[in-house]
Amino acid sequence: MEALHKKIREEGIVLSDQVLKVDAFLNHQIDPVLMQQIGDEFAALFAGSGITKIVTIEASGIAPAVMTGLKMGIPVIFARKHQSLTLTENMFSASVYSFTKQTESTIAISTRHLNSSDRVLIIDDFLANGKASQALISIIKQAGATVAGLGIVIEKSFQGGRAELDGQGYRVESLARVQSLKDGVVTFV
């Protein structure tokens, strides 16, 4: 997706050979026009897949997930990272380790929102080591639902997440596949 590649080149900041900062348009300040284009692209990629729900993790996956849900006309569910007074029981949950934040969180989705008849599209902002994706897959399996695929805004292909998901037979569609962040330069696959 050329618009996304351009945005990464112009506004992304390489913090190390492992970390790309995209807070100017994706995960702090959001570019709504770009998010709409991302939603349109994911909707086109997964059209005809029988998807009934979109699942993401708060907070950075919400914008691309909502735009995809809007285009596809289906509900979006976000797994919460923090316990809430209104989300106390009847939950599917999993632990996820954040590479960027260096913390482990428990994520949860109410059992009211997912069931065994759902075909679920996972949308996330980044794919690195695949821990967030695996946690969401765990929750979807707990519901007895089917994972129809994963839509990733930015994939760090030099890390092992995609290989693991491919090895498990999941369809992964990434809009920008970063091959390297060496010497402060973003190189795409």
VOFI-91065 format. One record per residue: x, y, z of N, C-alpha, C, O, CB in turn; chain; residue number from 1; residue in one letter. Coordinates in steps of 0.001 Angstrom, whole numbers, plus 500000, padded with zeros to 6 digits. Glycine has a CB too. Layout:
<sites>
SITE|n.c1|n.c2|n.c3|ca.c1|ca.c2|ca.c3|c.c1|c.c2|c.c3|o.c1|o.c2|o.c3|cb.c1|cb.c2|cb.c3|kette|nr|rest
SITE|X|Y|Z|X|Y|Z|X|Y|Z|X|Y|Z|X|Y|Z|A|NUM|A;
...
</sites>
This chain:
<sites>
SITE|n.c1|n.c2|n.c3|ca.c1|ca.c2|ca.c3|c.c1|c.c2|c.c3|o.c1|o.c2|o.c3|cb.c1|cb.c2|cb.c3|kette|nr|rest
SITE|500853|498818|500000|500000|500000|500000|500892|501235|500000|501502|501583|501011|499033|500004|501228|A|1|M;
SITE|500950|501873|498871|501920|502959|498675|501702|504149|499615|502674|504741|500085|501858|503438|497243|A|2|E;
SITE|500444|504512|499898|500190|505650|500798|500772|505384|502181|501314|506290|502814|498674|505932|500909|A|3|A;
SITE|500662|504152|502648|501219|503787|503952|502743|503796|503906|503383|504305|504825|500709|502401|504391|A|4|L;
SITE|503328|503243|502855|504795|503252|502712|505320|504684|502732|506320|504983|503386|505223|502545|501397|A|5|H;
SITE|504632|505563|502007|505045|506975|501945|504987|507613|503335|505904|508327|503741|504145|507765|500958|A|6|K;
SITE|503905|507346|504049|503737|507914|505395|504840|507420|506331|505388|508193|507117|502347|507548|505969|A|7|K;
SITE|505161|506124|506243|506229|505564|507079|507557|506227|506747|508307|506605|507647|506332|504033|506886|A|8|I;
SITE|507851|506370|505459|509114|507005|505046|509201|508452|505524|510255|508892|505982|509259|506955|503520|A|9|R;
SITE|508095|509195|505419|508102|510625|505729|507947|510940|507217|508539|511901|507710|507006|511302|504970|A|10|E;
SITE|507154|510136|507939|506842|510487|509318|507238|509441|510349|507207|509713|511550|505399|510745|509435|A|11|E;
SITE|507609|508252|509898|508072|507236|510828|509467|507583|511337|510267|508187|510622|508070|505852|510163|A|12|G;
SITE|509745|507198|512567|511053|507463|513169|511646|506126|513610|511051|505400|514406|510938|508464|514384|A|13|I;
SITE|512815|505818|513084|513503|504586|513465|514248|504856|514768|515184|505654|514798|514487|504097|512334|A|14|V;
SITE|513829|504190|515845|514456|504384|517150|515617|503416|517374|516542|503711|518130|513423|504216|518254|A|15|L;
SITE|515561|502261|516712|516636|501269|516791|516428|500300|515638|515490|500455|514855|516649|500515|518186|A|16|S;
SITE|517295|499307|515532|517120|498333|514450|515941|497393|514713|515661|496512|513900|518399|497518|514268|A|17|D;
SITE|515241|497578|515855|514067|496773|516204|512776|497592|516347|511686|497021|516319|514332|496038|517491|A|18|Q;
SITE|512881|498925|516500|511719|499742|516862|511487|500867|515855|512377|501666|515566|511901|500329|518261|A|19|V;
SITE|510259|500901|515330|509807|501947|514423|508688|502719|515114|507675|502137|515503|509325|501351|513054|A|20|L;
SITE|508872|504021|515263|507878|504875|515921|506978|505500|514846|507455|506177|513936|508574|505991|516790|A|21|K;
SITE|505672|505259|514971|504711|505777|513992|503584|506536|514694|502431|506502|514264|504129|504624|513140|A|22|V;
SITE|503936|507211|515771|502921|507894|516566|502382|509163|515913|501420|509745|516415|503484|508232|517908|A|23|D;
SITE|502969|509602|514817|502488|510792|514129|501244|510515|513289|500542|511446|512896|503580|511356|513252|A|24|A;
SITE|500962|509209|513006|499816|508919|512151|499040|507655|512511|497943|507453|511990|500275|508811|510758|A|25|F;
SITE|499579|506785|513397|498915|505503|513636|498568|505234|515099|497439|504848|515399|499780|504403|513135|A|26|L;
SITE|499516|505431|516011|499228|504963|517369|499373|506014|518469|499598|505673|519630|500118|503829|517682|A|27|N;
SITE|499248|507274|518110|499089|508340|519106|498222|509415|518451|497085|509647|518864|500498|508928|519586|A|28|H;
SITE|498765|510057|517439|497961|510902|516569|497542|510022|515396|498349|509250|514879|498755|512196|516091|A|29|Q;
SITE|496288|510136|514975|495768|509274|513916|495444|510104|512676|494796|511147|512765|494513|508511|514399|A|30|I;
SITE|495901|509631|511532|495570|510237|510246|494285|509555|509760|494339|508422|509282|496759|510081|509193|A|31|D;
SITE|493130|510228|509874|491866|509571|509536|491737|509215|508060|491108|508210|507728|490725|510452|509929|A|32|P;
SITE|492309|510004|507179|492242|509685|505747|493029|508410|505468|492560|507537|504738|492791|510862|504887|A|33|V;
SITE|494216|508298|506044|495011|507085|505892|494286|505892|506517|494290|504802|505943|496401|507266|506534|A|34|L;
SITE|493659|506083|507691|492929|504981|508328|491781|504510|507449|491505|503312|507377|492396|505411|509702|A|35|M;
SITE|491110|505443|506778|490030|505057|505872|490583|504230|504710|489975|503235|504316|489294|506308|505340|A|36|Q;
SITE|491724|504632|504163|492350|503875|503079|492762|502479|503555|492616|501497|502827|493574|504632|502535|A|37|Q;
SITE|493273|502405|504773|493666|501111|505359|492428|500223|505532|492463|499039|505196|494385|501319|506736|A|38|I;
SITE|491345|500786|506050|490103|500034|506202|489577|499531|504862|489133|498388|504752|489050|500895|506881|A|39|G;
SITE|489628|500379|503857|489192|499984|502514|490041|498834|501980|489520|497896|501377|489263|501181|501553|A|40|D;
SITE|491343|498913|502205|492261|497877|501711|492013|496536|502402|491944|495500|501741|493720|498313|501923|A|41|E;
SITE|491879|496553|503724|491598|495301|504436|490244|494723|504006|490116|493512|503821|491617|495535|505965|A|42|F;
SITE|489241|495585|503848|487919|495114|503421|488012|494448|502050|487379|493418|501820|486908|496287|503381|A|43|A;
SITE|488787|495021|501145|488949|494428|499815|489706|493102|499884|489339|492137|499215|489684|495400|498886|A|44|A;
SITE|490762|493062|500696|491564|491836|500814|490761|490664|501374|490963|489519|500971|492773|492091|501699|A|45|L;
SITE|489849|490955|502306|489108|489881|502979|487645|489777|502520|486850|489075|503145|489150|490099|504480|A|46|F;
SITE|487293|490466|501440|485932|490376|500898|485631|488926|500535|486495|488214|500024|485761|491302|499651|A|47|A;
SITE|484427|488504|500798|484023|487147|500445|484524|486075|501389|484378|484887|501100|484490|486836|499085|A|48|G;
SITE|485118|486466|502524|485653|485498|503486|484637|485114|504560|484952|484328|505453|486895|486061|504146|A|49|S;
SITE|483427|485656|504482|482390|485316|505449|482635|485848|506842|482152|485276|507819|482245|483854|505517|A|50|G;
SITE|483374|486927|506947|483728|487485|508252|482503|488093|508922|481751|488849|508307|484836|488543|508108|A|51|I;
SITE|482318|487748|510199|481178|488267|510964|481597|489239|512065|480780|490028|512539|480404|487119|511575|A|52|T;
SITE|482871|489185|512475|483373|490091|513523|484835|490431|513235|485564|489658|512615|483227|489443|514946|A|53|K;
SITE|485233|491601|513702|486635|492011|513682|487075|492134|515133|486352|492688|515962|486845|493367|512891|A|54|I;
SITE|488266|491614|515441|488801|491686|516795|490174|492353|516745|490971|492089|515845|488890|490269|517441|A|55|V;
SITE|490438|493217|517721|491730|493873|517873|492022|494026|519358|491220|493628|520203|491752|495255|517153|A|56|T;
SITE|493175|494606|519668|493540|494911|521056|493558|496422|521218|494008|497146|520331|494930|494288|521439|A|57|I;
SITE|493058|496897|522373|493183|498330|522611|494651|498695|522756|495405|497858|523253|492388|498754|523867|A|58|E;
SITE|495097|499817|522384|494368|500905|521793|494731|501098|520326|493896|501547|519541|494621|502166|522562|A|59|A;
SITE|495954|500771|519945|496439|501138|518614|495773|500400|517460|495808|500885|516329|497893|500902|518547|A|60|S;
SITE|495176|499261|517707|494496|498541|516634|493080|499023|516384|492464|498644|515388|494469|497085|516946|A|61|G;
SITE|492553|499860|517279|491149|500248|517173|490860|501057|515911|489885|500767|515217|490743|501047|518392|A|62|I;
SITE|491666|502048|515596|491369|502898|514431|491317|502093|513126|490325|502193|512404|492422|504006|514309|A|63|A;
SITE|492346|501299|512795|492230|500534|511546|491118|499483|511601|490500|499188|510578|493556|499853|511231|A|64|P;
SITE|490857|498919|512776|489794|497920|512901|488416|498559|512678|487577|497992|511979|489852|497244|514290|A|65|A;
SITE|488184|499728|513267|486900|500405|513112|486667|500795|511657|485557|500644|511145|486835|501646|514012|A|66|V;
SITE|487694|501291|510994|487532|501679|509597|487258|500464|508712|486500|500554|507746|488776|502418|509106|A|67|M;
SITE|487870|499337|509040|487607|498105|508294|486182|497632|508561|485466|497245|507637|488625|497001|508675|A|68|T;
SITE|485776|497665|509827|484413|497277|510188|483373|498155|509523|482331|497669|509081|484236|497329|511685|A|69|G;
SITE|483654|499447|509451|482740|500382|508797|482574|500009|507326|481453|499951|506821|483253|501834|508932|A|70|L;
SITE|483675|499760|506649|483640|499407|505224|482938|498067|505003|482198|497909|504032|485065|499353|504651|A|71|K;
SITE|483169|497095|505904|482589|495761|505752|481181|495657|506344|480459|494699|506067|483490|494734|506403|A|72|M;
SITE|480793|496645|507162|479474|496630|507779|479330|495582|508869|478265|494987|509032|478436|496403|506735|A|73|G;
SITE|480413|495356|509618|480371|494349|510693|480922|494930|511995|481677|495903|511972|481178|493087|510291|A|74|I;
SITE|480544|494333|513136|480991|494844|514435|482493|494644|514674|483120|493724|514149|480211|494168|515543|A|75|P;
SITE|483026|495539|515480|484426|495486|515899|484456|495303|517413|483766|496005|518153|485208|496784|515467|A|76|V;
SITE|485263|494352|517855|485435|494097|519287|486894|494377|519618|487787|493924|518902|485026|492618|519677|A|77|I;
SITE|487146|495115|520692|488538|495249|521102|488749|494580|522447|487978|494760|523389|488950|496728|521168|A|78|F;
SITE|489821|493801|522502|490204|493152|523753|490751|494224|524681|491640|494996|524320|491258|492012|523516|A|79|A;
SITE|490201|494249|525875|490635|495240|526861|491866|494746|527597|491997|493560|527903|489506|495550|527860|A|80|R;
SITE|492766|495680|527873|493985|495357|528618|493822|495597|530106|494572|495051|530914|495150|496172|528097|A|81|K;
SITE|492858|496400|530464|492698|496765|531870|491338|496315|532370|490329|496450|531676|492868|498282|532067|A|82|H;
SITE|491324|495787|533563|490072|495349|534176|489160|496551|534356|489623|497650|534662|490329|494646|535536|A|83|Q;
SITE|487889|496346|534170|486915|497409|534287|485787|496959|535220|485570|495760|535390|486362|497803|532894|A|84|S;
SITE|485080|497894|535815|483953|497554|536676|482833|496879|535887|482032|496135|536453|483423|498806|537368|A|85|L;
SITE|482780|497137|534586|481711|496557|533765|482124|495255|533078|481288|494590|532466|481272|497557|532719|A|86|T;
SITE|483395|494886|533170|483887|493655|532549|484528|492806|533641|485747|492793|533809|484911|493959|531389|A|87|L;
SITE|483664|492090|534387|484156|491403|535575|484019|489887|535524|484751|489179|536216|483439|491914|536766|A|88|T;
SITE|483110|489388|534730|482919|487935|534667|482480|487545|533269|482180|488398|532433|481878|487460|535717|A|89|E;
SITE|482447|486243|533029|482090|485725|531717|482968|486323|530619|482489|486941|529668|480623|486006|531424|A|90|N;
SITE|484278|486113|530794|485236|486668|529862|486108|485558|529270|486394|484547|529911|486104|487727|530554|A|91|M;
SITE|486513|485790|528032|487595|485020|527450|488837|485872|527702|488802|487087|527510|487362|484703|525888|A|92|F;
SITE|489935|485244|528132|491127|486051|528411|492397|485313|528015|492413|484091|527864|491183|486427|529894|A|93|S;
SITE|493454|486089|527854|494771|485550|527511|495820|486555|527955|495527|487740|528120|494892|485250|525975|A|94|A;
SITE|497042|486076|528148|498161|486956|528485|498924|487300|527221|499066|486481|526313|499099|486297|529527|A|95|S;
SITE|499410|488523|527185|500191|488967|526019|501364|489809|526501|501226|490668|527372|499303|489781|525016|A|96|V;
SITE|502526|489534|525905|503729|490299|526222|503945|491340|525136|503945|491009|523950|504973|489369|526356|A|97|Y;
SITE|504129|492594|525530|504379|493678|524593|505879|493893|524429|506580|494246|525377|503697|494972|525064|A|98|S;
SITE|506354|493675|523211|507768|493887|522891|508156|495349|523103|509214|495643|523659|508061|493465|521438|A|99|F;
SITE|507290|496263|522656|507598|497696|522739|507561|498216|524169|508418|499002|524572|506623|498487|521889|A|100|T;
SITE|506562|497772|524937|506411|498274|526307|507158|497427|527329|507318|497840|528477|504946|498332|526677|A|101|K;
SITE|507619|496236|526917|508339|495323|527812|507508|494968|529053|508024|494889|530168|509673|495951|528241|A|102|Q;
SITE|506198|494755|528821|505300|494387|529914|504373|493267|529469|504144|493060|528277|504481|495607|530387|A|103|T;
SITE|503849|492554|530447|502856|491521|530174|501498|492019|530666|501388|492588|531752|503242|490163|530859|A|104|E;
SITE|500468|491797|529850|499111|492214|530197|498163|491050|529998|498421|490143|529207|498667|493429|529351|A|105|S;
SITE|497062|491093|530727|495969|490168|530461|494950|490930|529639|494542|492033|530004|495337|489595|531789|A|106|T;
SITE|494538|490332|528517|493511|490946|527695|492241|490121|527825|492294|488918|528081|493963|491055|526208|A|107|I;
SITE|491093|490780|527646|489826|490081|527842|488753|490602|526903|488728|491777|526536|489364|490218|529284|A|108|A;
SITE|487860|489683|526525|486673|490009|525739|485492|489317|526405|485590|488158|526809|486828|489566|524228|A|109|I;
SITE|484392|490021|526517|483186|489453|527108|482672|488291|526256|482707|488346|525026|482097|490534|527257|A|110|S;
SITE|482202|487253|526919|481647|486089|526217|480375|486448|525440|479940|485680|524582|481346|484965|527217|A|111|T;
SITE|479786|487594|525730|478574|488041|525018|478857|488399|523567|477944|488395|522740|477963|489244|525725|A|112|R;
SITE|480118|488709|523244|480411|489282|521930|480996|488312|520915|481058|488633|519728|481343|490407|522093|A|113|H;
SITE|481423|487140|521349|481993|486139|520435|481324|484803|520674|481074|484429|521820|483530|486015|520619|A|114|L;
SITE|481028|484075|519596|480478|482736|519761|480969|481812|518646|481678|482240|517735|478943|482786|519778|A|115|N;
SITE|480586|480563|518733|481126|479547|517826|480712|479735|516373|481322|479130|515491|480696|478192|518284|A|116|S;
SITE|479713|480538|516093|479319|480770|514695|480095|481908|514042|479942|482146|512844|477837|481068|514619|A|117|S;
SITE|480928|482616|514809|481668|483761|514261|482887|483344|513450|483612|482411|513797|482105|484675|515382|A|118|D;
SITE|483084|484079|512346|484322|484011|511553|485002|485360|511775|484462|486407|511416|484043|483716|509982|A|119|R;
SITE|486179|485321|512363|486792|486529|512903|488022|486950|512102|488878|486135|511758|487173|486314|514358|A|120|V;
SITE|488079|488256|511817|489255|488887|511228|489966|489637|512344|489374|490503|512987|488872|489848|510038|A|121|L;
SITE|491214|489312|512573|492040|490032|513542|492719|491185|512809|493316|490985|511751|493102|489082|514218|A|122|I;
SITE|492629|492384|513367|493320|493558|512822|494250|494073|513912|493844|494203|515067|492300|494681|512350|A|123|I;
SITE|495503|494366|513546|496419|494958|514516|497348|495935|513821|497558|495863|512610|497230|493869|515241|A|124|D;
SITE|497909|496862|514614|498786|497876|514046|500136|497305|513644|500666|497651|512589|498980|499004|515031|A|125|D;
SITE|500703|496426|514481|502028|495854|514213|502013|494344|514353|501245|493791|515140|503071|496451|515155|A|126|F;
SITE|502854|493691|513596|503194|492285|513797|504706|492237|513927|505426|492572|512987|502670|491361|512612|A|127|L;
SITE|505186|491821|515090|506626|491675|515327|506888|490220|515680|507168|489403|514803|507131|492639|516469|A|128|A;
SITE|506797|489903|516948|507021|488526|517403|505738|487696|517435|505788|486491|517680|507647|488537|518783|A|129|N;
SITE|504607|488323|517191|503343|487609|517085|502628|487338|518392|501636|486609|518404|503572|486345|516416|A|130|G;
SITE|503099|487901|519488|502486|487610|520795|501053|488134|520896|500181|487442|521423|503329|488217|521913|A|131|K;
SITE|500798|489343|520401|499432|489891|520448|498501|489050|519582|497380|488744|519990|499413|491372|519976|A|132|A;
SITE|498956|488678|518400|498136|487854|517512|497814|486512|518157|496678|486044|518086|498847|487636|516174|A|133|S;
SITE|498806|485896|518783|498588|484591|519425|497601|484708|520579|496793|483803|520793|499920|484008|519931|A|134|Q;
SITE|497653|485803|521323|496711|485996|522426|495290|486158|521890|494346|485598|522448|497108|487226|523272|A|135|A;
SITE|495138|486916|520816|493807|487077|520224|493300|485764|519644|492116|485448|519767|493833|488153|519136|A|136|L;
SITE|494178|485003|519018|493798|483684|518495|493319|482796|519634|492333|482074|519483|494987|483016|517752|A|137|I;
SITE|494003|482841|520772|493605|482052|521931|492189|482410|522379|491382|481525|522663|494592|482262|523081|A|138|S;
SITE|491893|483685|522440|490560|484135|522854|489502|483675|521850|488431|483213|522241|490527|485674|522999|A|139|I;
SITE|489801|483802|520568|488849|483389|519527|488591|481886|519615|487454|481442|519457|489379|483764|518116|A|140|I;
SITE|489636|481104|519864|489474|479655|520021|488670|479315|521273|487871|478379|521261|490841|478972|520079|A|141|K;
SITE|488879|480075|522361|488096|479844|523583|486608|479995|523294|485786|479299|523890|488526|480823|524703|A|142|Q;
SITE|486256|480902|522382|484854|481130|522020|484338|480062|521058|483138|479986|520794|484689|482515|521394|A|143|A;
SITE|485244|479240|520536|484852|478250|519543|484680|478849|518164|484181|478186|517255|483580|477580|519962|A|144|G;
SITE|485089|480099|517997|484970|480803|516719|486141|480431|515805|487089|479771|516229|484921|482339|516943|A|145|A;
SITE|486059|480863|514553|487068|480573|513544|487862|481827|513218|487285|482899|513038|486420|480006|512277|A|146|T;
SITE|489176|481701|513140|490030|482805|512698|490049|482777|511171|490587|481849|510568|491495|482694|513299|A|147|V;
SITE|489456|483801|510551|489399|483879|509087|490676|484461|508508|490984|484223|507340|488205|484716|508646|A|148|A;
SITE|491424|485219|509298|492665|485817|508830|493110|486927|509747|492417|487304|510692|492507|486341|507422|A|149|G;
SITE|494291|487442|509443|494868|488546|510204|495254|489666|509251|495940|489436|508255|496097|488076|511024|A|150|L;
SITE|494810|490876|509561|495174|492065|508809|496118|492899|509649|495760|493357|510734|493923|492881|508403|A|151|G;
SITE|497314|493092|509148|498353|493803|509890|498703|495088|509145|498954|495055|507940|499618|492909|510082|A|152|I;
SITE|498721|496214|509845|499077|497468|509198|500561|497458|508859|500925|497659|507701|498729|498675|510100|A|153|V;
SITE|501431|497226|509852|502883|497213|509625|503463|495931|510194|503318|495645|511383|503567|498456|510269|A|154|I;
SITE|504113|495170|509349|504766|493932|509766|506275|494146|509776|506849|494640|508806|504381|492751|508827|A|155|E;
SITE|506901|493773|510869|508365|493766|510925|508792|492350|510528|508916|491465|511375|508917|494175|512377|A|156|K;
SITE|509012|492154|509233|509271|490827|508674|510548|490190|509187|510715|488974|509093|509331|490911|507188|A|157|S;
SITE|511449|490993|509726|512718|490466|510237|512556|489837|511625|513510|489274|512164|513764|491580|510292|A|158|F;
SITE|511365|489929|512198|511085|489250|513454|510197|488038|513164|509665|487929|512059|510405|490217|514476|A|159|Q;
SITE|510024|487140|514110|509462|485823|513840|507959|485661|513831|507478|484543|513650|509974|484928|514791|A|160|G;
SITE|507196|486721|514018|505747|486588|514135|505061|485995|512922|504229|485097|513053|505160|487905|514410|A|161|G;
SITE|505401|486486|511748|504743|485992|510535|505053|484523|510292|504157|483749|509956|505170|486818|509326|A|162|R;
SITE|506303|484132|510455|506686|482735|510216|505887|481806|511129|505450|480736|510705|508210|482536|510444|A|163|A;
SITE|505701|482216|512374|504939|481410|513321|503475|481284|512887|502907|480192|512919|505026|482021|514725|A|164|E;
SITE|502867|482402|512484|501465|482385|512058|501296|481602|510750|500343|480839|510594|500941|483826|511886|A|165|L;
SITE|502225|481798|509819|502199|481027|508567|502302|479536|508858|501598|478723|508258|503347|481466|507630|A|166|D;
SITE|503188|479188|509786|503396|477793|510158|502164|477151|510766|501991|475934|510698|504535|477688|511121|A|167|G;
SITE|501304|477974|511362|500063|477472|511944|498913|477490|510932|497788|477109|511255|499689|478299|513172|A|168|Q;
SITE|499201|477932|509716|498202|477907|508649|497282|479108|508577|496255|479046|507900|497384|476715|508793|A|169|G;
SITE|497615|480198|509251|496761|481383|509219|497078|482262|508012|498230|482373|507593|496921|482188|510509|A|170|Y;
SITE|496053|482872|507471|496219|483848|506389|496611|485183|507022|495898|485708|507877|494900|483988|505527|A|171|R;
SITE|497744|485722|506596|498225|487005|507108|498375|487967|505937|499089|487683|504975|499581|486841|507875|A|172|V;
SITE|497700|489099|506025|497802|490153|505008|498357|491400|505682|497704|491993|506540|496408|490445|504333|A|173|E;
SITE|499567|491797|505287|500214|492980|505853|500279|494070|504794|500639|493811|503646|501636|492642|506380|A|174|S;
SITE|499929|495290|505184|499904|496389|504225|501278|497002|503994|501535|497562|502929|498954|497453|504694|A|175|L;
SITE|502160|496901|504979|503548|497351|504832|504428|496314|505514|504299|496073|506714|503772|498793|505449|A|176|A;
SITE|505320|495705|504747|506226|494694|505303|507624|495295|505367|508274|495509|504343|506218|493374|504443|A|177|R;
SITE|508072|495564|506588|509387|496165|506805|510426|495047|506860|510341|494138|507686|509412|497021|508119|A|178|V;
SITE|511391|495135|505978|512467|494139|505916|513585|494469|506891|514200|493574|507470|513028|494047|504498|A|179|Q;
SITE|513850|495788|507073|514969|496183|507919|514776|497612|508426|514138|498445|507782|516297|496060|507150|A|180|S;
SITE|515353|497863|509606|515410|499207|510180|516864|499604|510439|517137|500492|511246|514586|499278|511493|A|181|L;
SITE|517777|498952|509762|519209|499177|509989|519635|500579|509561|519151|501128|508571|520034|498133|509234|A|182|K;
SITE|520559|501136|510343|521134|502457|510075|520074|503558|509975|520256|504550|509269|521939|502412|508791|A|183|D;
SITE|518961|503366|510697|517922|504397|510718|517100|504497|509447|516363|505466|509262|518543|505709|510982|A|184|G;
SITE|517215|503505|508565|516510|503529|507281|515491|502401|507232|515815|501256|507548|517505|503411|506101|A|185|V;
SITE|514256|502718|506837|513229|501710|506677|513337|501122|505278|513258|501839|504280|511820|502303|506928|A|186|V;
SITE|513518|499805|505218|513561|499072|503956|512359|498141|503918|512118|497394|504867|514904|498275|503797|A|187|T;
SITE|511604|498184|502825|510419|497338|502690|510748|496074|501917|511672|496040|501104|509286|498101|501997|A|188|F;
SITE|509954|495017|502196|510087|493743|501470|509631|493964|500056|509650|493034|499249|509265|492598|502143|A|189|V;
</sites>
